[in-house]
Structures are given as structure tokens and as C-alpha cells.
């Protein structure tokens, strides 16, 4: 079996879904398990519905719910105009899901209170809408497709908006559910992003979690390959939205891919790699708008050559500087500091220490007020805002002669606030002012990948 995950842009409209169904049809011999995201921009719409319900804005939520329903009903008619019975089935499902959501949102409006559980119910609706429509479309076009509810398979803890998967429960459930759904069918389909607790309480895996869903399912069924279908030709040497003349990478290691995802690359969800690594399942990043393209293969380290693969970045980060003379010659100080981050569920990217100072970087979207307050009880804490992190990523970069010169030569006029090299020798990261980040990334990329002087 193979797992094929299709993101929002791959299921954005009639043309995109028609192309996606054709891609699936070409892989039927490999018994595809299809994982789909919500239609492009639908999850954003659902977040708006949740936010408006929380402030009891019934008129706005009603308008947004109408937009949600009409887009999916219209899409079903576009896809299945020549298959009236399947179109009727899809529209009935859309109306059923939208009616249920409308009732739920109405209850939230009445209360004027949006719990994390309620938010998870609302924002996960898009995947149920898209998966039902695509399932009907596949059946209409002669691909017998079994439907699966991801909440029966992807089991998490009770963190409703960023569930932590229970690998043991997932491994126990998924193979049997997939096998049963495949009886008499050519393919099966389910939702990405969506999950539930062991008691059936709705949760989600966090934004971008459909990749993670695909990897979890792939690992559970020992898939031969996991395909991530998106709107780019694979993993590139930098984000093409920021940098010109980027190159598509033919293959990278699991470790390199994990570093790229963690340090800002937009192609994969940061957690996607882990389940696949444990089962040594190759991941391919492919372009649904160019199905004939090679894409990028993510493979075991032994198949990958040494060298720099990409320049990644996180555009908006905070640098937290912690100073205390109490840490000099004192054991347990670092443990105390990082227990505070852990307790408050604030994840740290880079760490730098000296005799009496610890500097860490965190994403600016995280809530750090409690962290700062608790650290300030025993240390002086300063937060530098409007900073960006740039990471040069590759295999065994410590062995590359002149890498520091090549990386920092274009940055002669930039302030560098922090430098960190990972113990795995896969990344070299540093922090600059946010206002210079884009130019810095472009210059470094040019020097490393385009200029002869940088090769």
C-alpha cells in the first residue's frame, strides 16, 4: 500500500480535484490510501466562523456558513454534473455536515464562549466536506472508494487544538480499519488534520497537520511509500516566494528534511518525518499540478551525499536573554529554566549559553508572558523582538571547508545576535534583524548555490 496526501491547493476546485483523481487512478495497482486536506482557504474561513461565534456575531457567522455551504455544493455540481446520483449523494452529505455545523455554531453563539474542544469541532469540518465530495467523485468516475473517519484512527491526548498522537493506539486501530474499508474497493480515503481522544472527543493535530496524518497512517500500515502532493515541484534550496533561482532537490535525508521543516521550510509539517523514519518509509514531495515531475525523495541518510541543501528561515521570532550570576558553577540551573518553558508549552528553537547567560529563540506566535514572569523571579530577562532566524541546512556541513566564510560573507553589514550549530552537524543557524532577513537569505542563497565563488 501507499499513502497519498493531497493538500488544500491540490483539492482547491473542480480542475484541481479532477487532476487529483487522475493521479490516484494512476496508482491503483499500489492500493492507495488517500488523505485529503480541506479545500484551499476553507480552514481559514472556519477559524473566522469560530472567532465570530465566540463574540456572538450571528449575522457574520450566518454569512460565512452560507459561503461554506455554497462553495461545496457548487463544487459537487461542477465535479459530478454528468453523474446525478453521485452528485445528489455528495450534496446531501454537504448539507448534513453544514446543518450540523450551523447548529453547533448557533450553540456557541448563544453561550458566547468558545472552548478549545468547540474550536476543534468547527475548524475540522473542512476535511469532512472535502473528503466526502472527493470520495463521491472517485466513485462516480469508476474508482470504487471506501470512506474512513480519521477520528476512529488518529488517537491523541486531550490537547484539543494540537493533539499529541498515541502511537500505540494508532498502530492498533489503523490496519484493521484500512483493511475493512478496502473490502471490495480500489482505494480508500480519509481526512488529514482530524483526530480524537480515546474517548472520542474531537481534536486536531494543529495547522498543517494533514502531512502528519499521512505519515502516522503510513507508519501504521507499513506503507511502501508516503507521497505528499502539493503545489511545488518538491523541496527547494530556498522558499521561491522569497528567493529567485531556487533549485529543486532530487533527494535529501530524513534528518535534513526534519531540520528544514523545523527551521521554517513550508513544504512539510515539522512532525511529518518522525513516524516515517521509525519505519524507514521513503517520503516523496510531489506537485499535483505537474504529476510527471520527479519531485523530491526523502530517504535514509546513507543514500544522501554530503553538502548544503537549503537556506531556510523563520521570519518572526523572539530572542529571550536570561542573565543570572546564580548559574555560575551551579548545577540544576538549566533544568529549572527549561522546566518553565516545558510547563508553559513554549517550544525553543536555538539555545546559546555562556557563564552567566542563556539565550533562546522562540516563535513569536507563542504566548510567553508566564515564562517571562516565572523566569524573572530568579533572573534578569530581556526579550528582543522583530528578529529572524536563518538556517543553512545540509549533511555533514561541519566537514565543508569554508562554509562559515561562504555563509557570513554576504552578511558583512548585518548585526548577528546569535549563532548555533546543531550537534548533528545538519544545520548552522543565526539570528538577524527581521528587516534584513529577506535580503540576507537571498544573498546567502546566491553565494552558496549560484555564484561560482560559493561552490
N, C-alpha and C positions, 0 to 999 in steps of 0.2 A: 504493500500500500504506500501511497504518497499523500502528503498533506499539502494542499494548495490554499494559501491565504490571499484573498483579494481585498485591497484597501479601498477607502472611500472613493478615490478618483477612478478606480477600476470598476466601480459599480455606480458611477455618478448619474448616468442617464441611459436612455434606450440604446444608443450606439455603444457605450462602454459595456453594458451588460451583455449585449449581443456578442461583442468581441470576447468577453469573459466566458460565456457559454461555449463558444467555439474552441477556446483554449482548453477548457475542461474536456470537451468532446474528444480532443486530440490525445488525451491522456487516459482514456477509459481502460485501456489494457493494463494500466498500473493501479487500478482501483483507487481513484482519488477520494480523499476526504476533504471536502471544500469548506473553508472557514471564511465568512464574509463580514466586513465592517458595515456600518450604516452608510447610506448614500452620502456623498460628499456634502459637507456643511450641515447635515441633519443633527449631529450631536451638538454642534454649536447652538442650533435652534432649540434643542431640548434643554440645554443649560439656561437659555433665556426664558423658556417656559417655567422652569423650576424657580428661577430668580423672581419672576413676576408673580408667581403663585405665592411665594413667601411674603410678598408685600401686599397681597390681596388685590392685585390688579386684574380683576376678572375680565375686563374688556380686552386688555392686551393679551392675556393668556388665550382667550377665545379666538382672537385673530390669528395668533401663532399656531394654535391647534388646527384651525381651518387650513392654514398654509401647509402644515404637515400632512393632513389627510389628502388635500387636493393634489399635492405633488406625487404622492404614492399611487393614488387612484389613476391619475393621468399617466404615470409611468406604466402601470399594469395594462392600460388600454393600448399604449404605444407598443409594448412588447408582444401583446397577445391578441392583437386585432383580428388575426386570422384563426384564433383558437378560442371561440366564445365561452366554451365550458370552463376552460382553464382560467380565462380572464375573470369569469364570474367567481370562481373559487378564490382567486387572488384578491379580488376586490372585497369579497366577503370577509376574508382574513384581515385585510387592512381596516375595514370598518369595525370589526370586532376589537382589534388592538387599539384603535383610536378611540372607540367608545369607552373602553376600559380606562384608557389613559385620561380621557376627559373627566370621567367620574372621580378618578384618583386626584387629579389636579384640582377639581372642584372642592374636594375634602380638604386639601392643603390650603386652598384659598380661605375656606371657612375658618380653619384654625389659625391661619396667619403664622404658621410655624413650619419650617422645613427641616426635618431631621435628616441625618446622613442616610439613613435607610430609605426614606422617601425620595431623596435626591437620586439614589441608586436606581430605584424603580423607574423614575422619569427618564434619566439620561440613557438607560439601557434599551429603551423602546425602539430606537432606530434600527438596531441589529435584528430585532424580531420582524420589523416591517420589511427590511431588505431581504432577509433570508427566506421569508415566505414567498415574496414575489419572485425571487430568483429560482426557488425550488419549483414553483408552478411553471415558470418559463422553461426550465430544463425538461420537465415532464412533457410540456406542450410540444417541445421540439424533438421528442423521441428519446430523451435520456432519462431512463427510469431512475428517479432520485428519491432516496429516503430522507426524511426530515428528523433532526435530533435537536433537543433542547439542551443548550450548553449548561444550564443550571443543574441538570442531572449529572453532569460530568466534571465540571471545573469547581471543585470544592475549596473554600477558603476559610480563613478565620473571620471574626466579626468586625473587621475594619471595612465598613460598607463601601467606601469610595476608593480604596486601594488594597483590596483583599490579598492576603498572603496565602498562596496556594498550599494545600495539603497534598503533598506529592504521593503519600501512601494511599489516600482515599481516591485520588485521581487515577493512579495506576490500577486500583482495584475495580473502578467503575467503567473506565473508558473502553477497554477492549470488548467487554460484553455488550455495551450499548451500541458501539460501532458495528459489531458483528450482527446483532439483531436488526439494525437499520439497513444493513446491506442485503438481507434476505430478499431475493427476487429483484434486486435493483442493480443499476450500472454504476451509481455514485451515491454519496450521502453528503448532506450539507448541514452546517450548524453556524452558530453565531460566535464571533470573536468578542473580546472585551467583557462579556457577560459571565457571571459566576454566581455562586450561592454558598451559604454556610451549610454545614452538615444537617442542620435543622430545616433547610430550605429557605432561609431568609435571603432575599436578593442582595447581591454585592456586585461590584465591578472591579476590574483589575487596574484601573487607572487609565488616563488618556494614553492612546497609542497601544492599549493592551491587547489588540487583536493579534499582533505578532506573537505575543506571549502565549495566547490561547493556542495558536497553531503549533508552537514549539512544545507546549505541555501535552497536547493531544498526540503529536508526532512521537514524543518520547514514550508515551503510554502504550502506543500500538507498535513500537519498534519500526516506525516508517523507514522506508529505504532512502527517502529524501524529503526535505521540507522546502517548499517553494513559496517565497514571499513576492507576490505580484504587486507592483506599484506603478508609478508614472515616470520612473527614470530607468536608464539602461543598466543600472547596477550601482555598486558603491564607487564613488569617485574620489579623486585626490583632494577635493575640497567641495564645499557647497556651491554648486553652479549658480545659485541665486546671488552669491556674493563675489564669486571669483570667475573670471573668464579663462578659457582654455584649459579647463579641468579634463582629466583623463579617466576613463573607466578602467577599474582594476579587474583583471581577469580572475584573480584568486587572492584571498587573504586568509590568515589563520583565524581560528576561533578567538584566540587571545586578542589579536589586532581588532577584529570586529567588535568584541566586547568593549575594548578601550574606546574605539570610535563612537560607539553608541553612548557610552557613559559620558564621554567628553564632548558631546554636542552634535555628532553626526545625526542627521534627521532620517536616515533610511530605515533603521531598525529601532524597535523599542529596546531600551538598555538591558532588559531582563531576558530577551529572546534567546540569547546564546546558551544560557546555563543548562536547560533541560536537554538540548541537543548535544552539548558537549559530553554530558554524562553517558549518553548512549552512542556517541560518535556518529551522529546523523548529519550528513552534509546539508548545508542550507544554501539555496540559490536565491539571489535577489534579481528579479526579472521585471521587464517592462511590458505591461499588458497592452500598451499602445504600439509595441514593437515585438510581437511574440516570437519572431525569428531571431532576435538578438541573443547573444551568448550570456549576457548578464554577468554577475559576479558569483563565483563559488566560494563558500566559506568552509574551509577544510581543516583537517588536523595539521598541527604545526610542522610536521615532518615533510609535508608537501609544499611548503612555502619557503621562498628564498628570503635571505636577509635583505634589509633595506627599508627606507622610508616609504610609507604607503599613502599617508594623507596628512593634511593640516586641518584639524577640527577646532571648534571654538564653542564657548558658552558666552553669549553676548552680555548678559546682565547678571553679575554675581556680586556678592558682598565678601569683603575680607575682614575677618574678625581677629583682632590682635589682643592677646591675653598676656598681661605682664604681671609677674609677682616674684618677689625675692624668695618667697616661701618654697618655690620649686627647686631652688639651688640645693643640690645634694640631698634631695628628699624623694623617697620612694612613694609611689601611690598618687602623686600629684596629677600625672597624665590620666590615670584611671578615673580620678574624681572629675576631671574636666570632661572626659568623653562619656561618662555616665550621664552627665547633664544633657549632652546632645542626644544620647540614646533615649533617655526618659521622655524627652520632648519631641522625639521622632523627627529630628533635624539631621539630615544626612550631610556628611562632609566630603568634599572632593579632594582638595590638596591640603597637605599638612607640612609645616616647616617649624622646627624648634631650635632654640638657642638656650643659653644657660638660664635665662630668666624670662623667656618669651616664647609663646606659642602663637603661630599664625595659621588660620584655616580659612578655606573658602567654602561658601555655601551658595546655592542658587537663591536669587533674590525673591523668588516666589514663596520661599518657606517662611513660616512665622517664627521669628527668633526673639521676640520680646521676653519670654520666660527664660530663655537661655541666657540672655544678657543680664537679666535681673539676678539669676542664680549665680552666674559666674562673678558678678560684681560684689558678691558677699565676701569673697576672699581674694579678688584680683582686680587690677585696673583693666578695663575693657574698652577698646576703641573699635568702631566699625567704619571701614572705608567703603563708601557706596560708589555706584557708577563705574564699576570695574568690569573687565572682561578677561576671560581665560582663553589662552591659545595653546593647543597641544599638537606637537609633532609626533606622529604615531608610526611605528614600524617594528619589524622583527630584529632583535639584537642590535638596536640602534647604538648601544654602548660601543660596539665594535666598529662603527662607522667613523673613519678619520675625518676630522674637520667639521663634524656635524654642528657643534656649537658655533663655530665661525660661520657656517652656512646659514644657520638659523638666526643668529643675532646680528649679522652684518647689515641686514636691511633695517634694523631697529636702532641704529646709532643715535637717533634723536628722540627715542621714546623712553619714558620712565618705565622701569621694570620693577614691580613691587614685590614679586615673589617668584622663586624658581623651584621646581620639584621634578625629580626624575624617579619614576616608579621602580620598585625593586625588581620587577620582572623585565626591566630594560625594554619595555614596549612603548613607553611614552616619555616625552620631555615636555613639561608644561610650565607656563609662566603667566603672570598677571600684568595687564597693562590698563591704561585708562580706556573706558568704553568708547570715547570719541575717536580714538586712533585705531580701534580694533580692525575695522574693515580694511583700511589701507595696509595695516601690518600683515594681516592674513594674505592679502593679495601679493604683497612684496615677498613674503616668505615663500609662498607657493611658486611665484615666478622664479625665485632664486633656486629653489630645490628641484623644480620639475620642468622649467622652461629654459633657463639660461645654461649655456654650456659650462659656465663658471661654477654652476651649482651642482654639476654632476660628477 
